[in-house]
């Protein structure tokens, strides 16, 4: 059967049972209250198993009921689960864990850590918990949210990552030693997502601490990727951060690339940055022109646009959620229904799915309880209210409980064909999968606030509004309150005032010199460029003009964001399979 007809047939089969308002297995639509309680029970079964059997290790091994370190020995599952506790309403446990983390987590350790994973899980998790502390009843210190123990921990962790960005291109290495910096023999090959997934956390950190270095390095890395795109507007999968040459030239929206596109959109919304959104929209045109086929997205050669792999990866299931954030609801729903068809075929999403053959790919048959399709369902349900999206949530709860629940938590599904299990429960199960499921079934959660309620907080820089909604989830589903970025800004205003005085002083001095007919060999003093501004913007400031402030939001987000992981990392495209 020709490829196009096969894909169309598969899409038709997907749509037939999923008409608007389709009933559940018992003839009724899923009951949100019932599944909300089921999801909460799932969380505590996994969370309690981690505390009893694995803490202080990073992750739980559910088949052997013990723990192991995976990403750096941070008690990672505890950090990742912290804001989920508050979303589920457990204020007392949130408060307890904040104390535990302060007493037990140490970043001065001789460990080689993933720069990407440490940022999204540790820095992102600590920043989110810091900003949610007051809502959780934690007694915050004077100056919050511009100071606090969790913020200092996030800053310490982020500073451990900065040596990775010291490359000729400004694009970071993939791994850094937390005690010694980048190892001399470290590979310079980094995946695209590992370069472009920092602006949400690092810009938040710069805004709260007043130190521009974090946002600066994140923006440079984003721009280097943008400048490295091919003539047809695509980026590859892996690049050499020393030379800027593409090592893996497969282009798509999935593993190795995914959260780069995510952070262009989320960074644009968080920072009200038109340039970041314009970059994504340009990419979106190229993606639709070269990789989209009947609402599936294939992998293509980045310079030629020819198909290199006609596969769907489970990590790509974030894409409908991202489409919803830019208002492309119709295309998002069509793509979501394609992906939902795969879920219904296997009871989960295999890591790789061969689209023409309609089946799994060898050695990629597993489902490590990833959140991406559930995340997209949550976003789309907020945008449309279509009950089909609740059906996906119902199916996810039933599948995960039936297949992967064991005595000590929930185990990765090693093979969706025979439901064999693997001895791992990744921290994103509590950070993302359970969280997005709960939010799908909890329409009145504070995360969904439409701005009708908020908190007014006094800071050393004036009154600050927090908790009004519009939370931006990082790619590990840690919510960031965008209003917080404006709570600690007066330091920058004071810096501009000093710069104005310096300009005036040097201008008077220069005019006096001219009056005295002395030769001036150089122009007037200009302050160094502020991170995130163009040279023309800095020239405007040097002329005494203020950078324009947006009175009306440039962008809006109906709900929040989504996710992705790089558990496959280099093996996705670099091995023979």
C-alpha positions in Angstrom: 0.0 0.0 0.0 1.5 3.4 -0.9 2.8 5.4 2.1 0.3 8.2 1.7 -2.7 5.8 1.6 -1.4 3.9 4.6 -1.0 7.0 6.6 -4.4 8.3 5.6 -6.0 4.9 6.5 -4.3 5.0 9.9 -5.5 8.5 10.6 -9.1 7.6 9.6 -9.0 4.6 12.0 -7.8 7.0 14.7 -10.6 9.5 14.1 -13.6 7.1 13.9 -13.7 6.1 17.6 -12.7 9.5 18.8 -15.5 11.7 17.7 -16.4 14.7 19.9 -18.0 13.6 23.2 -17.1 10.0 22.7 -18.0 7.9 25.8 -15.7 5.9 27.9 -15.6 2.1 28.0 -18.7 2.0 30.3 -20.6 4.4 28.0 -19.9 7.6 29.9 -17.2 10.2 29.6 -14.4 10.0 32.1 -15.2 11.5 35.5 -12.5 14.1 36.4 -13.0 13.8 40.1 -12.6 10.0 40.0 -9.5 10.1 37.9 -8.1 13.0 39.9 -8.1 10.8 43.0 -6.6 7.9 41.1 -3.8 10.0 39.9 -3.1 11.3 43.4 -3.0 7.7 44.6 -0.5 6.9 41.9 1.7 9.8 43.0 1.8 8.7 46.6 2.5 5.0 45.8 5.5 6.1 43.8 6.6 8.9 46.1 6.3 6.9 49.3 8.2 4.0 47.7 11.0 6.4 46.8 11.3 7.8 50.3 11.2 4.3 51.9 13.5 2.5 49.5 15.7 4.9 47.6 16.2 8.3 49.3 18.8 9.9 49.3 19.7 8.4 45.9 18.6 10.1 42.7 16.0 7.6 41.6 14.0 4.5 42.7 14.6 1.1 41.3 11.1 -0.3 41.7 11.8 -4.0 40.9 14.5 -4.4 43.5 13.1 -1.8 45.9 16.3 0.2 46.2 17.9 3.3 44.8 20.7 4.5 42.5 22.2 7.8 41.4 21.6 8.7 37.8 22.2 12.4 37.1 24.6 13.6 39.8 23.6 12.4 43.3 21.2 15.3 44.1 18.3 13.3 45.6 16.9 14.2 42.2 13.4 12.6 42.6 12.8 14.7 45.7 13.7 17.9 43.9 11.7 16.9 40.9 8.6 16.0 42.9 8.6 19.1 45.2 6.3 21.4 43.2 4.0 18.4 42.3 3.4 18.1 46.1 2.0 21.6 46.2 -0.1 21.1 43.0 -1.6 18.1 44.8 -2.3 20.3 47.8 0.2 18.7 50.2 1.5 21.8 52.0 3.1 20.1 55.0 5.2 17.7 53.0 6.3 20.5 50.7 7.6 22.4 53.8 9.3 19.3 55.2 11.1 18.6 51.9 12.3 22.2 51.6 14.1 21.7 54.9 15.5 18.3 53.9 16.9 19.6 50.7 18.6 22.5 52.4 20.3 20.1 54.9 21.3 17.4 52.4 22.0 18.6 48.9 25.6 19.6 48.1 26.8 20.7 44.7 30.5 20.7 45.7 31.0 17.1 44.6 33.4 15.4 42.2 30.6 14.3 39.7 30.3 14.5 36.0 26.8 15.9 35.4 24.7 16.5 32.4 24.5 20.3 31.8 21.0 19.9 30.3 19.5 17.6 32.9 21.0 19.5 35.8 19.5 22.7 34.5 16.0 21.4 33.7 15.6 19.2 36.8 17.7 20.8 39.5 17.9 24.5 38.7 14.3 24.5 37.3 13.0 22.5 40.2 14.6 24.7 42.9 13.5 27.9 41.1 9.9 26.7 40.9 9.9 25.6 44.5 11.4 28.9 45.6 8.7 30.9 43.8 5.9 28.7 45.2 7.3 28.7 48.8 5.0 31.5 50.1 1.9 29.8 48.6 3.0 26.7 50.4 3.1 28.4 53.7 6.9 28.4 54.0 8.2 31.3 56.2 10.1 33.2 53.6 13.0 35.6 54.5 12.9 39.3 54.0 13.5 40.3 50.4 11.7 37.2 48.9 11.3 36.4 46.0 14.6 38.2 45.3 16.4 36.1 48.0 15.9 32.8 49.8 17.7 29.5 50.5 16.2 27.7 47.5 17.1 30.6 45.2 20.7 30.5 46.5 20.8 26.7 45.9 19.5 27.2 42.3 22.2 29.9 41.7 24.9 27.7 43.1 23.9 24.8 40.8 23.7 27.1 37.8 27.2 28.5 38.5 28.5 25.0 38.4 27.3 24.8 34.8 28.8 28.0 33.5 32.2 26.6 32.7 30.5 24.4 30.0 29.6 27.6 28.1 33.2 28.7 27.8 33.7 27.6 24.2 34.6 29.5 21.0 31.0 29.3 19.8 29.3 30.0 23.2 27.5 26.7 22.8 28.0 24.5 25.9 29.6 21.2 26.4 27.1 18.4 27.3 28.8 17.4 30.5 30.6 19.3 33.2 32.4 18.2 36.4 30.7 20.0 39.3 34.0 20.4 41.2 36.6 20.8 38.5 34.7 22.2 35.4 34.9 20.7 32.0 37.2 17.6 31.8 40.1 18.0 29.3 38.9 15.0 27.3 35.3 15.9 27.2 33.6 15.4 23.8 32.7 18.7 22.1 29.6 17.1 20.4 26.4 18.2 22.0 22.8 17.7 20.9 20.8 20.7 19.8 18.4 20.6 22.7 21.3 20.4 25.1 22.4 23.8 23.7 19.1 25.6 23.4 17.3 24.7 26.6 18.4 27.3 29.1 16.7 30.6 28.6 13.7 29.9 30.8 15.7 28.9 33.9 18.7 31.2 33.3 16.6 34.3 32.5 14.5 33.7 35.6 17.7 33.3 37.7 19.2 36.6 36.2 16.0 38.5 36.9 15.8 37.3 40.5 19.5 37.6 41.4 20.4 40.7 39.3 23.3 38.8 37.8 23.0 39.0 33.9 25.6 36.3 33.2 23.0 33.5 33.2 20.6 35.0 30.7 23.6 36.2 28.7 25.1 32.8 28.1 21.7 31.3 27.4 20.9 33.9 24.7 24.3 33.5 23.1 23.8 29.7 22.8 20.3 30.3 21.2 21.7 32.7 18.7 24.6 30.4 17.7 22.1 27.7 16.9 20.0 30.1 14.9 23.0 31.2 12.9 24.0 27.6 12.3 20.7 26.6 10.6 20.9 25.3 7.0 19.9 27.3 3.9 16.4 25.7 4.0 16.0 26.7 7.6 16.6 23.5 9.5 18.9 22.5 12.3 20.6 19.1 12.8 20.7 16.8 15.8 24.2 17.1 17.1 26.9 19.8 16.7 30.5 20.3 17.6 30.5 23.2 20.0 34.2 24.0 19.3 33.9 24.3 15.5 30.2 24.9 15.0 30.0 22.0 12.5 27.0 19.7 12.4 27.9 16.1 13.3 24.5 14.6 13.0 22.5 16.2 10.2 19.1 14.6 10.8 16.4 17.2 11.3 13.1 16.8 13.1 11.1 17.8 16.1 12.0 14.9 18.4 14.9 13.6 20.5 18.0 15.8 20.5 16.1 18.8 19.1 12.7 19.0 20.8 13.2 21.4 23.8 15.1 23.9 21.7 11.9 24.7 19.8 10.0 24.6 23.1 12.2 27.1 24.7 12.0 29.6 21.8 8.2 29.7 22.3 8.3 29.6 26.1 11.2 32.1 26.3 9.3 34.4 24.1 6.2 34.2 26.3 8.1 34.5 29.5 10.2 37.4 28.4 7.8 39.0 26.0 10.5 38.7 23.4 9.4 39.1 19.8 12.7 38.0 18.4 12.5 34.6 20.0 9.0 34.1 18.7 10.0 35.2 15.2 12.8 32.7 15.2 10.4 29.9 16.1 7.9 30.9 13.5 10.6 30.8 10.8 11.6 27.3 12.0 7.9 26.3 12.0 7.6 27.2 8.3 10.6 25.0 7.4 9.3 22.2 9.6 6.0 22.2 7.9 7.6 22.5 4.4 10.1 19.6 4.8 9.1 17.3 7.7 5.3 17.3 7.9 3.4 14.6 6.1 -0.3 14.1 6.7 0.0 15.5 10.2 3.0 13.3 11.0 6.5 14.7 11.3 9.3 12.7 9.8 13.1 13.1 10.0 14.9 14.7 7.1 18.4 15.6 6.0 18.9 19.2 7.2 20.5 20.5 4.0 18.4 18.7 1.4 15.1 18.1 3.1 15.0 14.5 1.9 13.5 11.9 4.3 16.1 10.1 6.4 13.8 8.3 8.9 10.0 7.9 8.5 9.5 7.4 12.3 7.5 8.9 15.1 9.3 9.2 18.4 7.5 9.3 21.7 9.3 12.5 22.6 7.7 14.3 19.6 4.3 14.1 21.4 5.0 17.5 23.0 4.5 19.1 19.6 0.6 19.4 19.8 1.0 21.2 23.1 3.5 23.6 21.7 1.2 24.2 18.7 -1.6 25.1 21.2 0.6 27.7 22.8 0.9 29.6 19.5 -2.8 29.2 18.8 -2.6 26.5 16.0 -5.3 24.4 17.6 -6.6 22.6 14.5 -3.3 21.3 13.4 -2.5 20.4 17.0 -5.6 18.3 17.3 -5.0 16.4 14.1 -1.4 15.6 15.1 -2.5 14.6 18.6 -5.1 12.2 17.2 -2.4 10.5 15.2 -0.2 10.1 18.3 -3.2 8.9 20.4 -3.8 6.1 17.8 -0.3 4.8 18.6 -1.1 4.9 22.3 -4.3 2.9 21.8 -2.4 0.3 19.8 0.1 -0.4 22.5 -1.2 1.0 25.8 1.7 3.5 25.7 4.0 5.3 23.3 7.0 3.2 22.1 10.2 5.2 21.9 10.2 4.8 18.0 7.2 3.9 15.8 7.7 3.2 12.1 4.9 5.1 10.4 4.7 3.3 7.1 4.8 -0.1 8.8 2.6 0.9 11.7 4.7 -0.8 14.3 7.5 -0.4 16.7 11.2 -0.2 15.7 13.6 -2.8 16.9 15.3 -1.9 20.2 13.0 1.1 20.7 9.9 -0.8 21.9 9.9 0.6 25.4 7.9 3.2 27.2 9.6 4.8 30.2 6.4 6.4 31.4 7.0 9.6 29.5 4.7 12.6 29.9 4.7 14.2 26.4 1.3 13.0 25.1 -0.4 13.7 28.4 1.2 17.1 28.5 -0.3 17.9 25.0 -3.7 16.6 26.2 -3.6 19.0 29.2 -2.8 22.0 27.0 -5.3 21.1 24.3 -8.1 20.4 26.9 -7.5 23.9 28.4 -7.8 25.4 24.9 -10.8 23.3 23.6 -12.6 21.4 26.4 -12.8 18.5 24.0 -13.6 15.3 26.1 -11.5 13.2 23.8 -8.5 14.6 25.6 -9.9 13.4 29.0 -10.1 9.9 27.4 -6.4 10.0 26.8 -5.9 10.8 30.5 -8.2 7.9 31.4 -6.3 5.5 29.1 -3.0 6.7 30.6 -4.1 6.0 34.2 -5.5 2.6 33.3 -2.5 1.5 31.2 0.1 2.7 33.7 -1.6 1.1 36.7 -2.3 -2.2 34.9 1.1 -2.6 33.2 3.8 -0.9 35.3 2.6 -0.7 38.9 4.6 -2.9 41.2 5.0 -3.2 44.9 7.7 -0.5 45.1 6.4 2.2 42.7 6.0 2.1 38.9 8.5 0.5 36.6 9.6 1.5 33.1 7.9 -0.7 30.4 10.8 -2.3 28.6 8.7 -3.7 25.8 5.2 -2.6 24.9 4.6 -5.7 22.9 4.8 -8.1 25.8 4.8 -5.6 28.7 8.1 -6.7 30.2 9.4 -4.2 32.8 12.7 -2.6 33.5 14.1 -1.7 36.9 13.8 2.1 36.7 11.4 4.8 37.7 12.8 8.1 36.2 12.3 11.2 38.3 10.2 12.8 35.5 7.4 10.4 36.3 6.6 12.4 39.4 7.7 15.8 38.0 5.8 15.6 34.8 3.7 12.5 34.0 1.7 12.5 37.2 1.6 16.3 37.3 0.1 16.7 33.8 -2.4 14.0 34.5 -3.5 15.6 37.6 -3.8 19.1 36.0 -5.8 17.5 33.1 -8.4 16.3 35.6 -8.2 19.4 38.0 -9.6 22.4 36.1 -9.7 24.6 39.3 -6.1 24.1 40.3 -4.2 27.3 41.1 -1.9 26.6 38.2 -4.9 27.3 35.9 -5.5 30.7 37.5 -6.9 33.2 34.9 -5.8 36.3 36.8 -8.8 36.7 38.9 -6.8 36.1 42.0 -3.3 37.2 42.9 -0.9 38.0 45.8 0.6 41.5 46.4 4.1 41.1 47.9 6.3 43.9 49.2 10.0 43.5 48.1 13.0 45.8 48.7 12.2 47.1 45.2 8.6 47.9 45.7 5.3 46.1 45.5 5.2 42.9 43.4 2.2 40.9 42.1 2.6 37.1 42.1 0.4 34.1 41.6 -1.9 35.7 39.0 -1.5 32.7 36.6 0.1 32.3 33.2 2.7 29.9 34.7 5.4 28.8 32.3 6.4 25.2 32.7 10.0 24.4 32.0 10.7 21.3 30.0 10.6 19.2 33.2 7.2 20.7 34.0 8.4 23.0 36.8 6.1 26.0 36.8 7.7 29.5 36.7 5.6 32.5 37.7 6.4 35.1 34.9 5.4 38.0 37.2 8.3 37.1 39.4 10.7 38.3 36.7 9.6 41.9 37.4 9.9 41.8 41.2 13.7 42.5 41.4 14.2 45.0 38.6 15.0 48.3 40.3 18.7 47.4 40.4 18.7 47.6 36.6 16.9 50.9 36.7 19.4 52.3 39.1 22.2 51.0 36.8 20.7 52.9 33.9 20.4 56.1 36.1 24.2 55.8 36.8 24.9 55.3 33.2 22.9 58.5 32.4 24.9 60.5 34.8 28.1 59.1 33.3 27.0 60.0 29.8 26.1 63.5 31.0 29.5 63.9 32.7 31.4 62.7 29.6 29.2 64.8 27.3 30.0 67.9 29.3 33.7 67.1 29.4 33.7 66.5 25.6 31.9 69.8 24.9 34.3 71.6 27.2 37.2 70.1 25.3 35.7 71.2 22.0 35.2 74.7 23.3 38.8 74.8 24.3 39.7 73.6 20.8 41.3 70.4 22.0 41.3 67.3 19.7 39.1 64.5 20.9 40.5 61.1 19.7 37.7 58.9 20.8 33.9 59.1 21.0 31.9 59.6 24.2 31.9 56.9 26.8 29.3 54.2 26.3 28.2 51.6 28.8 28.8 48.0 28.0 26.0 46.2 26.1 23.3 44.8 28.4 22.6 41.1 27.8 19.8 40.4 25.4 20.0 43.7 23.6 21.2 44.3 20.0 23.9 46.8 19.1 21.3 49.2 17.7 19.4 49.1 21.0 22.6 49.8 22.9 23.3 52.7 20.6 19.8 54.1 21.4 20.6 53.8 25.1 23.9 55.6 24.5 22.0 58.4 22.9 19.9 58.7 26.0 16.9 56.7 24.8 15.3 54.2 27.0 14.6 50.7 25.7 11.0 50.5 24.8 8.7 48.9 27.4 5.8 46.8 26.3 2.6 48.3 27.7 0.4 45.5 26.3 1.6 41.8 26.3 3.0 40.9 23.0 2.1 37.2 23.5 -0.3 35.3 25.5 -0.5 31.7 26.6 -3.9 30.1 27.3 -2.4 27.7 29.8 1.1 26.6 30.1 3.8 24.6 28.4 5.2 21.1 28.1 8.3 18.8 28.1 10.8 16.4 26.6 13.8 14.4 27.7 17.1 13.3 26.2 17.3 9.8 27.8 18.4 8.5 24.5 21.0 11.2 23.9 23.7 10.4 21.4 22.5 6.8 20.7 19.5 8.1 18.8 21.3 8.8 15.6 24.9 7.7 16.2 24.5 4.0 16.6 23.8 1.4 13.9 20.2 0.7 15.1 
